[in-house]
């Protein structure tokens, strides 16, 4: 069986500065994976290359055995690669429910959801029910009819993740989801990601600087340094690695 995501020999440079240098990574099963490293290590650039915002200079990317490195963002999204960004992106003037429904339509995924705006009342009701179910998982069901502006920053993070999940991705790239989130909502975020993993069995690849959060959440950690993968393995193994300690403290 092919890997869910396979990255081989990826290189990306900007004006002669190498951001990714021979990056190779293979993810064979659903799970929660952490991607860590010092600032400038290449983590966000790797996300951009995986989702298609940037096209690699060389190397191969396969999604379930199919090569996708030449495809643009919308093509990869339709195949099942979605992401969030360091800055929270929600439609603050729209209701929380509409944020989730707009995401389903925008990605054009899950035909029974994405076509709900123009088809039968029954289809629209089904899409709305799924959106409300996901909001309830994030403890946002009481805000379904409220504008996203009514939410705290941490709650907007939860809404953003829920909005992406309705597109039913195979791989979800989360870029610093814990940034700016208070401790209470961090616990809620951790629980939400665990529940979503158990329910949907997808790949979560998470860039994070909050070490306590990611080490307690991910089963596998990938460490980047100067555009390369420095180490990977179980959280305890990675934390004990002399190379990782030097990269962070050297």
PyMOL commands that set and color helices and strands:
alter all, ss='L'
color gray80, all
select helices_A, chain A and resi 43-51+73-79+96-107+111-114+121-137+141-143+148-150+153-165+183-200+211-217+235-239+242-249
alter helices_A, ss='H'
color red, helices_A
select strands_A, chain A and resi 5-14+17-27+31-36+58-63+66-67+81-83+171-175+203-207+220-225+228-233
alter strands_A, ss='S'
color yellow, strands_A
deselect
rebuild
show_as cartoon
